[in-house]
Amino acid sequence: MAPRIRDVPISSGSIRLGQFLKYAGMIDSGADAKGAVVDGLVRVNDEVETRRGRQLRRGDTVALGDQVARVAEG
């Protein structure tokens, strides 16, 4: 069964990956976000992403474990 994708609206045109992980409630702190990204546990648009500062735009999907969130228009 594929994980359910949850839309997370943002008010600006883009958001950094580390910020999005916290904002979407996928991770508790910036330190946790940094560790997950550096360890290769985060996927953006189905590709492993190791840059916490990666700019996300509307329509991008972020996966961490069984959680999947899509950047949506806010």
C-alpha positions, 0 to 999 in steps of 0.5 A, spaced: 500 500 500 502 506 498 503 512 503 498 517 503 500 524 501 498 530 505 498 537 502 502 542 506 500 549 504 506 554 504 504 562 504 511 563 500 513 561 493 518 556 496 521 553 503 527 550 505 527 543 506 529 543 513 524 548 515 519 544 511 520 538 515 519 542 521 513 545 519 509 539 516 510 536 523 515 530 520 520 532 525 521 535 531 527 540 531 532 543 526 537 538 529 533 532 527 532 535 520 539 536 519 541 529 521 535 525 517 537 529 511 545 528 512 544 521 513 540 520 507 533 518 510 529 524 506 527 523 499 524 529 495 520 527 488 523 520 489 530 522 490 535 522 496 536 529 498 542 531 502 542 538 502 538 541 508 537 548 504 534 545 498 529 550 496 522 546 495 516 549 491 509 547 490 508 540 487 514 538 490 513 531 495 518 530 501 518 523 504 521 521 511 520 514 513 512 512 512 510 520 512 509 523 505 508 531 504 507 535 498 508 542 498 501 546 496 499 553 495 497 556 501 
